[in-house]
Amino acid sequence: MPDTASISPVTVSLGGGLILDQDDFSIAPGAAIELQNFEPSINGGYRRLSGTTKWDSNQVNSSNTVLGVKIFNNGVVAAAGNLVRFSTGSGWSTIGTRTSAGRYKFDTFNFNNTNKLIMVDDVNQAATYDGSTYTLINTTGAPSNPASVAVFKDHIFFAGMSTNPQEIVFSAPFAETDFTVANGAGSVRVDTAVTALKVFRDTLYIFGLDKIYKLVGTSVADFQIQPVTRTLGCADGFSVQELGGDLIFLSLDGLRTIAATERIGDVELGTISKPIQKRMQNVVANRANITSTVIRGKSQYRIFYPNSAGESTVSVRGVLGTLKRNVQNALGFEWADMKGLKPSSLDSDFINNIEVIVEGGFDGYVRQQESESVFTFDGENIVAFYRSPDLSLGDAGLRKIMQRVILNYEVEGTIAAELRIRYDSDSINVPQPAKLDITSPGGIAIYGSTAATYGNAVYGSSGAPVFRQSIEGSGFLVATKINHNSANRPFTINSYQFEFTPGGRR
């Protein structure tokens, strides 16, 4: 038998997400200094993103930018140009017309046993749609051009009017077109321009540019405005989302949660994006085109920030954060970059008890993210990569003569990826090993696999295979890179192990 007494194994479990605010020696070995189109998974490891396909093969309104999308009545309402239209996936039907609309915000309500959608666009008066009838809210007292809307305590609240950006107007209870004060309608003001309204539990949060307030109570008789913070605000109303029992929003110092921000003295605790603060500076700088959504089934928040409507799709970036427990069982966000998706608007909700994520495009199409049948970004290969920090494997002064790398990964079908081992921070003075091809492990069919059906094994379908490969070279530091550029199914990288023998000391 070969002598393995001098071989030292080091196992790295992947987790922690993208870290940009620490040096390599401080970063946990399983975290990443580059992580693109791999999502930190609530099931462990890093999973390549699912594909995106067109929700409807037709454009909403020619090549006009889709200014808003909303899942409603088992279909999608989309607004582009002067039209508001509806589709279940096979053609768009017009439900209403608008004039020179801005970006849309939506909410839903049911005051008379009929589900209704309410929409605002920062230019026109608000309107409702009940699945058959589009109604413009143009009654006496109705706001002229609201930019934000929320349904709270059986009232419709509007804000962001250009004539008075600090005012919040609300309808009478159970009457979205009645703004008569005697019937329970009214208005309140705050000392900041309102960027978003969001209902969370029994509170209406009022996000301003530099302050945040909340409205509590049940009717005009006891509505009260209370301050949350007077030291920071919401940089963009399209960033506000609910996830994991909290509200997430973009402030000028990064992404925050409302619960931590509201606690006295927890200003730093409120910022959840510290590990990727370098990236958040770009997000804030490009907030004019921000859009966001959540994926509930993955406990994931996504935010996109195109530089402009003209930026090429392959260049557009986004950031995703997965709320999950780490190895210390502490709950927190793990981050990753996205690239190759270019939404102008986003929404997620359930259709027939299945979570659906839709994005409107600058090209006039509506697409569905997280497709189970398409493994590209609407025909374009998904370019994904992971790079570990430069690992000292316990002693930065000791040369490691590498023997083998063992990769544990999970496939959902055929894959084609590359693994590269890099020594001493990719030094040009150190020989670097050639790439290693990671391929499908063979024709194994696992019951329940997305790529296998009962009685019909799919070639390349597998559970959690192990990739073992001898490697050459040596270095004081070693890093792992995984590159993927194909139209194959997603796969998950879970962990890897290095085996090495000690060399000389520097």
Phi, psi and omega per residue, in radians:
M1 nan 2.534 3.129
P2 -1.189 2.627 3.121
D3 -1.441 2.003 3.140
T4 -1.938 0.219 -3.044
A5 -1.116 -0.514 -3.080
S6 -1.582 -0.037 -3.111
I7 -1.432 2.270 3.112
S8 -1.905 2.095 3.075
P9 -1.665 2.455 3.043
V10 -2.304 2.121 -3.120
T11 -1.791 2.387 3.136
V12 -2.123 2.049 3.034
S13 -1.590 2.259 -3.013
L14 -1.441 2.225 3.132
G15 3.008 2.729 -3.110
G16 2.050 -0.413 3.089
G17 1.271 -2.883 -3.088
L18 -1.338 2.229 3.129
I19 -2.154 2.096 -3.098
L20 -2.099 0.040 -3.050
D21 -2.009 0.306 3.135
Q22 -2.391 2.764 3.024
D23 -1.392 2.863 -3.034
D24 -1.048 -0.611 -3.111
F25 -1.243 -0.377 -3.119
S26 -1.613 -0.364 -3.101
I27 -1.292 2.411 3.048
A28 -1.043 2.447 -3.045
P29 -0.977 -0.560 -3.089
G30 -1.440 -0.137 3.106
A31 -1.352 -3.098 -3.053
A32 -2.346 2.557 2.981
I33 -1.751 -0.204 2.945
E34 -2.446 2.261 -3.134
L35 -2.683 1.726 -3.091
Q36 -2.105 2.237 3.120
N37 1.007 0.365 2.864
F38 -1.970 2.198 -3.129
E39 -1.747 2.346 2.951
P40 -1.048 2.146 -3.004
S41 -1.666 2.487 3.062
I42 -1.175 -0.242 3.085
N43 -1.648 0.034 3.133
G44 1.814 2.628 3.099
G45 1.308 -2.944 3.135
Y46 -2.080 2.157 -3.086
R47 -1.916 2.324 3.061
R48 -1.119 2.487 -3.069
L49 -1.091 2.650 3.019
S50 -1.308 2.998 -3.059
G51 -1.499 3.063 3.132
T52 -2.299 2.370 3.142
T53 -2.405 2.855 -3.135
K54 -1.186 2.314 3.038
W55 -1.202 -0.701 3.087
D56 -2.380 2.387 -3.095
S57 -1.246 -0.143 3.137
N58 -1.768 2.573 3.015
Q59 -1.238 2.661 -3.126
V60 -1.156 -0.871 -3.131
N61 -2.656 1.369 -3.071
S62 0.978 -2.433 -3.083
S63 -1.673 0.250 3.102
N64 -1.119 2.432 3.115
T65 -1.010 2.385 3.066
V66 -1.375 1.911 -3.013
L67 -1.489 -0.210 3.112
G68 -2.971 2.515 3.037
V69 -2.333 2.558 3.111
K70 -2.646 2.252 3.062
I71 -1.339 2.231 -3.056
F72 -2.766 2.375 3.076
N73 0.927 0.790 3.103
N74 1.075 0.435 3.080
G75 -2.611 -2.842 -3.096
V76 -2.220 2.223 2.952
V77 -1.627 2.259 -3.141
A78 -2.344 2.508 3.140
A79 -2.095 2.258 3.119
A80 -2.625 2.354 -3.091
G81 1.075 -2.250 -3.137
N82 -1.744 0.212 -3.043
L83 -2.075 2.513 2.922
V84 -1.986 2.181 -2.987
R85 -2.325 2.906 -3.076
F86 -2.332 2.492 3.105
S87 -2.627 2.465 2.963
T88 -1.743 0.120 3.067
G89 2.142 -0.036 -3.086
S90 -2.439 1.016 3.100
G91 1.950 2.480 -3.095
W92 -1.745 2.333 3.054
S93 -1.982 2.421 -3.092
T94 -1.365 2.316 3.109
I95 -2.013 -0.260 3.142
G96 -3.030 2.893 3.110
T97 -2.184 2.599 3.128
R98 -2.309 3.022 -3.133
T99 -2.201 2.083 3.043
S100 0.869 0.781 -3.030
A101 -1.144 2.654 2.962
G102 -1.649 -2.734 3.124
R103 -1.343 2.535 -2.999
Y104 -1.691 2.589 2.864
K105 -2.230 2.585 -3.037
F106 -2.284 2.827 2.896
D107 -2.688 2.893 3.137
T108 -2.165 2.704 3.124
F109 -2.751 2.956 3.096
N110 -2.585 1.703 -3.119
F111 -1.728 -0.360 -3.047
N112 -2.427 0.701 3.124
N113 1.182 0.386 3.076
T114 -2.328 2.187 3.091
N115 -1.209 2.308 -3.142
K116 -2.298 2.629 3.052
L117 -1.928 2.345 3.055
I118 -2.046 2.437 -3.044
M119 -2.319 2.532 3.017
V120 -2.341 2.722 -3.065
D121 -2.481 0.208 3.054
D122 1.340 -0.013 -3.128
V123 -2.287 -0.882 -3.090
N124 -1.632 2.972 2.988
Q125 -1.232 2.755 -3.140
A126 -1.130 2.805 3.106
A127 -2.550 2.738 3.077
T128 -2.092 2.768 3.082
Y129 -2.518 2.216 -3.077
D130 -1.909 0.287 -3.103
G131 1.779 -0.306 3.108
S132 -2.442 -0.561 -3.049
T133 -2.115 2.290 3.053
Y134 -1.743 2.195 -3.070
T135 -2.231 2.141 3.081
L136 -1.434 2.303 3.136
I137 -1.560 1.578 -3.066
N138 -2.183 0.454 3.124
T139 -1.290 2.930 -3.132
T140 -1.027 2.260 3.132
G141 1.585 -0.186 -3.136
A142 -1.191 2.453 3.128
P143 -1.104 2.561 -3.001
S144 -1.439 -0.652 -3.048
N145 -2.632 1.050 -3.114
P146 -1.165 2.595 3.105
A147 -1.882 -0.297 -3.132
S148 -2.326 2.622 -3.141
V149 -2.583 2.545 3.067
A150 -2.707 2.532 3.093
V151 -1.764 2.107 -3.051
F152 -2.496 2.201 3.085
K153 0.895 0.756 3.063
D154 1.187 0.279 3.009
H155 -2.002 2.687 2.967
I156 -1.748 2.154 -3.139
F157 -1.839 2.374 3.132
F158 -2.188 2.575 3.092
A159 -2.688 3.008 3.094
G160 1.471 0.355 3.102
M161 -1.202 2.381 -3.069
S162 -1.140 -0.509 -3.135
T163 -1.268 -0.473 3.098
N164 -2.669 1.466 -3.046
P165 -1.179 -0.150 3.141
Q166 -1.683 -0.066 -3.038
E167 -1.645 2.483 3.002
I168 -2.071 2.104 -3.123
V169 -1.883 2.413 3.111
F170 -2.302 2.597 -3.110
S171 -1.407 3.009 2.985
A172 -1.183 2.732 -3.130
P173 -1.100 2.416 3.093
F174 1.033 0.425 -3.101
A175 -2.585 1.616 -3.015
E176 -1.238 -0.258 -3.138
T177 -1.854 0.046 -3.077
D178 -1.821 2.048 3.138
F179 -2.086 0.538 3.124
T180 -1.422 2.158 -3.105
V181 -1.037 -0.685 -3.125
A182 -1.108 -0.384 -3.136
N183 -1.657 0.037 3.078
G184 1.920 0.092 3.061
A185 -1.446 2.986 3.138
G186 3.051 -2.896 3.118
S187 -2.685 2.728 3.047
V188 -2.406 2.866 3.135
R189 -2.324 2.660 3.020
V190 -2.216 2.897 -3.066
D191 -1.663 0.760 3.055
T192 -2.767 2.669 3.061
A193 -1.212 2.265 -3.060
V194 -1.423 2.255 3.105
T195 -1.834 -0.387 -3.130
A196 -2.857 2.640 2.972
L197 -2.085 2.361 3.138
K198 -2.585 2.199 3.098
V199 -1.498 2.294 3.100
F200 -2.457 2.010 -3.051
R201 1.001 -2.187 -3.091
D202 -1.789 0.550 -3.064
T203 -2.379 2.462 2.976
L204 -1.768 1.973 3.124
Y205 -1.529 2.328 -3.131
I206 -1.951 1.832 -3.107
F207 -1.576 2.165 3.068
G208 -1.941 3.029 -3.127
L209 -1.114 -0.616 -3.096
D210 -2.331 0.134 3.116
K211 -2.604 2.803 3.076
I212 -2.325 2.346 3.103
Y213 -2.194 2.942 2.986
K214 -2.360 2.568 3.097
L215 -1.941 2.198 3.133
V216 -2.125 2.869 -3.099
G217 2.058 -3.106 -3.066
T218 -2.138 -0.315 -3.109
S219 -2.758 3.113 -3.134
V220 -1.050 -0.401 -3.111
A221 -1.217 -0.510 -3.080
D222 -2.342 0.235 3.042
F223 -1.055 2.339 3.124
Q224 -2.375 2.440 3.047
I225 -1.675 2.215 3.126
Q226 -2.200 2.457 3.135
P227 -1.299 2.481 2.980
V228 -1.763 -0.871 3.047
T229 -2.719 2.459 3.085
R230 -1.892 0.166 -3.056
T231 -1.931 -0.173 3.107
L232 -2.715 2.859 -3.123
G233 -2.460 -2.825 -3.113
C234 -1.826 2.081 -3.061
A235 -1.256 -0.446 -3.139
D236 -2.728 2.203 -3.081
G237 -1.176 -0.351 -3.135
F238 -1.407 0.019 3.099
S239 -1.614 -0.207 -2.990
V240 -1.368 2.153 3.132
Q241 -2.520 2.692 3.058
E242 -1.767 2.268 3.125
L243 -2.725 2.381 3.024
G244 1.057 0.642 3.119
G245 1.248 0.521 -3.140
D246 -2.724 2.929 3.029
L247 -1.837 2.340 3.073
I248 -1.898 2.385 3.102
F249 -2.597 2.784 3.133
L250 -1.641 2.113 2.983
S251 -1.872 3.053 -3.127
L252 -1.160 -0.307 3.117
D253 -1.807 0.232 3.092
G254 2.162 -2.945 3.121
L255 -1.432 2.404 -3.097
R256 -2.305 2.845 2.939
T257 -1.895 2.537 -3.085
I258 -1.227 -0.604 -3.090
A259 -1.114 -0.807 -3.127
A260 -1.249 -0.626 3.116
T261 -1.146 -0.587 -3.088
E262 -1.266 -0.429 -3.139
R263 -1.231 2.364 -3.119
I264 -1.128 2.214 3.064
G265 1.502 -0.051 -3.095
D266 -1.731 0.746 -3.090
V267 -1.089 -0.798 3.139
E268 -1.221 -0.675 -3.133
L269 -1.079 -0.500 -3.103
G270 -1.164 -0.400 -3.115
T271 -1.497 2.045 -3.079
I272 -1.738 -0.084 -3.042
S273 -1.869 0.365 -3.138
K274 -0.965 -0.684 -3.125
P275 -1.071 -0.385 -3.116
I276 -2.145 0.648 -3.058
Q277 -1.054 -0.573 3.070
K278 -1.017 -0.715 -3.136
R279 -1.230 -0.657 -3.097
M280 -1.158 -0.457 3.057
Q281 -1.086 -0.646 3.077
N282 -1.218 -0.668 3.134
V283 -1.081 -0.841 -3.133
V284 -1.095 -0.691 -3.111
A285 -1.148 -0.490 -3.095
N286 -1.941 0.553 -3.006
R287 -1.271 -0.136 3.112
A288 -1.106 -0.425 -3.102
N289 -2.036 0.355 -3.077
I290 -1.188 2.483 2.914
T291 -2.569 2.665 -3.034
S292 -2.594 2.883 3.035
T293 -2.824 3.074 3.053
V294 -2.174 2.680 2.992
I295 -2.054 1.784 -2.995
R296 -1.093 -0.729 -3.091
G297 -1.149 -0.305 3.111
K298 -1.953 0.074 -3.056
S299 0.857 0.901 -2.955
Q300 -2.240 2.409 3.047
Y301 -1.923 2.349 3.119
R302 -2.214 2.370 3.090
I303 -2.381 2.343 -3.124
F304 -2.064 2.599 -3.049
Y305 -2.524 1.236 3.075
P306 -1.023 2.487 3.077
N307 -1.110 -0.678 -3.127
S308 -2.848 2.946 3.100
A309 -1.106 -0.438 -3.100
G310 -1.541 -0.087 -3.136
E311 -1.138 2.414 -3.112
S312 -1.127 2.523 -3.082
T313 -1.020 -0.696 -3.078
V314 -1.181 -0.283 -3.120
S315 -1.679 -0.288 -3.042
V316 -1.199 2.406 -3.116
R317 -1.992 2.757 3.014
G318 -2.553 2.997 3.110
V319 -2.270 2.415 3.033
L320 -2.152 2.576 3.079
G321 -2.292 2.256 3.105
T322 -1.848 2.214 3.096
L323 -1.506 1.981 -3.052
K324 -2.675 2.951 3.109
R325 -1.604 2.406 3.123
N326 -1.583 -3.008 -3.079
V327 -1.149 -0.370 3.078
Q328 -1.573 0.136 3.118
N329 1.191 0.330 3.082
A330 -1.598 2.447 -3.102
L331 -1.525 2.266 3.127
G332 -2.931 3.094 -3.109
F333 -1.658 2.430 2.968
E334 -2.030 2.382 -2.910
W335 -1.981 2.759 3.053
A336 -2.727 2.749 3.049
D337 -1.514 2.627 2.935
M338 -2.122 2.613 3.111
K339 -2.674 2.345 3.106
G340 1.930 0.009 3.042
L341 -2.003 2.423 -3.064
K342 -2.345 1.260 3.131
P343 -1.434 2.496 2.980
S344 -1.697 -0.282 3.114
S345 -2.787 2.742 -3.052
L346 -2.533 2.671 2.964
D347 -2.776 2.733 3.033
S348 -2.515 2.460 3.113
D349 -2.954 -3.001 -3.062
F350 -1.868 2.368 2.996
I351 -2.158 2.045 -3.090
N352 0.929 0.776 3.075
N353 1.164 0.277 3.076
I354 -2.032 2.243 -3.141
E355 -1.240 2.272 -3.108
V356 -2.154 2.360 3.113
I357 -2.050 2.103 -3.113
V358 -2.103 2.608 3.102
E359 -2.313 2.325 2.955
G360 -1.480 2.645 -3.059
G361 -2.031 2.753 3.038
F362 -1.191 -0.253 -3.126
D363 -1.688 0.084 3.075
G364 1.657 -0.068 3.132
Y365 -1.696 2.691 2.935
V366 -1.889 2.286 -3.117
R367 -2.110 2.787 3.092
Q368 -1.918 2.066 3.017
Q369 -1.359 2.889 3.104
E370 1.038 0.736 3.104
S371 -1.207 2.442 3.119
E372 -1.622 -0.092 -3.070
S373 -2.084 -0.234 3.138
V374 -2.128 2.389 -3.005
F375 -2.065 0.411 3.072
T376 -2.195 3.000 2.967
F377 -1.569 1.461 -3.137
D378 0.880 0.865 3.074
G379 1.735 -0.300 3.123
E380 -1.663 2.379 3.098
N381 -0.952 2.535 3.054
I382 -1.538 2.024 -3.135
V383 -1.649 1.944 -3.076
A384 -2.215 2.526 3.048
F385 -2.666 2.693 3.089
Y386 -2.293 2.414 2.985
R387 -2.371 2.242 3.103
S388 -1.340 2.872 2.923
P389 -1.140 2.875 3.037
D390 -1.308 2.011 -2.994
L391 -1.678 2.367 3.100
S392 -1.530 -0.225 -3.116
L393 0.936 0.651 3.023
G394 1.800 -0.376 -3.075
D395 -2.751 1.817 -3.088
A396 -1.222 -0.301 -3.119
G397 -1.609 -0.007 -3.095
L398 -1.862 2.235 3.069
R399 -1.261 2.386 3.102
K400 -1.899 2.121 3.064
I401 -1.627 1.840 -2.970
M402 -1.298 2.456 3.133
Q403 -1.962 -0.807 -2.997
R404 -2.750 2.622 2.939
V405 -2.115 2.406 3.133
I406 -2.160 2.038 -3.092
L407 -1.899 2.256 3.031
N408 -1.812 2.142 -3.113
Y409 -2.491 2.842 -3.094
E410 -2.190 2.227 -3.083
V411 -1.925 2.709 3.075
E412 -2.046 0.234 -3.110
G413 2.799 -2.760 3.126
T414 -1.248 2.523 3.112
I415 -2.369 2.841 3.012
A416 -2.600 1.897 -3.117
A417 -2.471 2.916 -3.138
E418 -2.098 2.440 3.023
L419 -2.008 2.289 3.110
R420 -2.210 2.420 3.046
I421 -1.825 2.237 -3.082
R422 -2.125 2.332 -3.101
Y423 -1.832 2.501 2.976
D424 0.856 0.929 3.062
S425 1.017 0.732 3.116
D426 1.062 0.591 -3.110
S427 -1.044 2.357 3.100
I428 -1.300 -0.182 -3.138
N429 -1.618 0.009 -3.124
V430 -2.092 2.250 3.088
P431 -1.048 2.271 -3.116
Q432 -1.868 2.324 -3.121
P433 -1.102 2.689 3.063
A434 -1.202 2.814 3.141
K435 -1.154 2.679 3.073
L436 -1.995 2.287 -3.113
D437 -1.492 2.159 3.036
I438 -1.674 2.040 -3.117
T439 -2.126 3.037 -3.135
S440 -1.123 2.509 -3.035
P441 -1.369 -0.154 3.138
G442 2.263 -3.043 -3.014
G443 -1.497 1.113 3.107
I444 -1.776 2.301 3.116
A445 -1.979 2.136 3.139
I446 -1.811 2.265 3.118
Y447 -1.020 2.224 -3.134
G448 1.646 -0.127 3.124
S449 -1.151 2.522 3.124
T450 -1.170 -0.307 -3.103
A451 -1.814 0.118 -3.109
A452 -2.329 2.476 3.046
T453 -2.134 2.738 -3.080
Y454 -1.012 2.206 3.108
G455 1.396 0.118 -3.094
N456 -2.531 1.554 -3.111
A457 -1.255 2.346 3.114
V458 -1.765 2.218 -3.132
Y459 -1.032 2.300 3.106
G460 1.571 -0.052 3.121
S461 -1.430 2.346 -3.079
S462 -2.732 2.993 3.097
G463 -1.639 -1.817 -3.082
A464 -2.070 1.475 3.139
P465 -1.323 2.945 3.111
V466 -2.137 2.247 -3.135
F467 -1.827 2.024 -3.139
R468 -1.972 2.276 -3.102
Q469 -2.626 2.271 3.028
S470 -1.225 2.486 -3.141
I471 -2.275 2.699 -3.106
E472 -1.878 2.900 2.999
G473 1.693 3.101 -3.133
S474 -2.723 2.806 3.115
G475 -3.014 2.923 3.084
F476 -1.448 -0.507 3.066
L477 -2.181 2.603 -3.130
V478 -2.437 2.458 3.134
A479 -2.342 2.759 3.131
T480 -2.019 2.347 3.027
K481 -2.143 2.421 3.010
I482 -2.229 2.144 -3.141
N483 -2.011 2.477 3.135
H484 -2.481 2.286 3.111
N485 -2.617 1.529 -3.080
S486 -2.808 3.095 3.086
A487 -1.830 0.380 -3.117
N488 -1.443 3.026 -3.124
R489 -1.145 2.808 3.060
P490 -1.106 2.771 3.026
F491 -2.578 2.838 -3.082
T492 -2.129 2.283 3.014
I493 -1.714 2.146 -3.007
N494 -1.753 -0.818 -3.073
S495 -2.898 2.921 3.020
Y496 -2.611 2.801 3.127
Q497 -2.278 2.317 2.997
F498 -1.712 2.436 2.986
E499 -2.107 2.226 -3.071
F500 -2.562 2.838 3.002
T501 -1.994 2.542 -3.112
P502 -1.190 2.434 3.055
G503 -1.954 -2.604 -3.119
G504 -1.346 2.824 3.114
R505 -1.784 2.394 -3.133
R506 -1.428 nan nan
